[in-house]
C-alpha cells in the first residue's frame, strides 16, 4: 500500500510540475493602444491571440496606454512580445522601423505592397535583429499635420513655429530644424495636450488620434488638418523568438499581412468621420515642395544612420513600381 501511495504521490507531483511548466510557457504580449483594452489595436490582437493558438502559442495580452512603459517592460523581460508603433519599434529592428520614415511611403496602396513583401519568407532575415523578431506589420494611418492656423499652408510658413516632436525619434527634430521651426520634445502621452493648450502650433498625427486625444480643441475655429501624408505610420508586433514555437514569426507575419484590408478599413472610417471643414487641401506646387523637403531630409537621415539604407532602397522600389514616371526613379540617391 505504501508503494502505491508513493507512486500516486510521485505522479501527482510530476503532474503538478508539468502544469507549472505549461503555465510558465504561456507567452505574454504587451499591447500599446492609446485607448487600452477598449481600443481597435487591442481588439485586433484578441483575434490574433485566437489565431496564434493554431501555431502552438498560448498568448496572454496585457494592455498599455503608455507606449514607453510597454517598450521598457518588453526590454526588461516582463513581456515576451510587444505591440508598438513602428517609430518606437525601430530600436528593436532598424529595418522595419524605417518603414515609417518621412515621405517614404506615400499611399495606403504602397504600404500594402510593402507589408505583403516583408511577409514573404525570403525576406525573413530583415525581420530578425539580434534577439528580436518583427512578427507583424499593420497600418496605423497616414500622419497629417494638425495646425492651429490654416494660414500655415506651405513649407515656408513653418518657419518659427513650435512643432511637437517625439523625444525618442531624432528624425522628427532634425526635419523640424531643417525648415526653421522650433522642435518641442514630447511623447505620445503629452503631445496632444501641448497642442490643445496652445503650447505648440503644430503636431503630426493619424486621423485615429483626432477624437480620443480631442485634437479638435487645438484646431479651434482657425486650425486645419493638412491633407498631405507626411508618413505612413505602422503598428508592429515584436517578439523574442526563443519564447515562441519554431516558425511562429513567419506564420505571424503572414497572418498580420492578410489582415491589412481589415485594419485599413478602421483607419479610413476614422478619417471619414472627421468633419470636412477641418481638412485643408494643398495646391500641387506646395505638395511638390513638401516632397522635396521630405526626400532631402530622408536621404540625410539615412546617411546619418537613423534610417536603414536597405529599407530605403526597398521603399523607393515600391514607389517607383507605383509611379515609374517619378523623377527619382532615374537616380541612385536612395
Secondary structure, DSSP 8 states (H G I E B T S, - for coil): -HHHHHHHHHHHHHHHHHHHHHHHH-EEEEEE-TTGGGSHHHHHHHHHHHHHGGGT--EEEEEES-HHHHHHHHHTTS-SEEEEEHHHHTTT-HHHHTTT-TTS--SHHHHHHHHHHHTSGGGGGGGEETTEEEEEEEEEEEEEEEESSTT--SGGGGTT-EEEEETT-HHHHHHHHHTT-EEEEE-TTTHHHHHHTTS-SEEEE-TTHHHHTTTHHHHTTT-EEEEEEEEEEEEEEEEEGGGS-TTHHHHHHHHHHHTHHHHHHHHHHHHHTS-GGGEE---HHHHHHHHHHHHHHHHHHHHTTSS-HHHHHHHHHHHHHH-TTSGGGG----
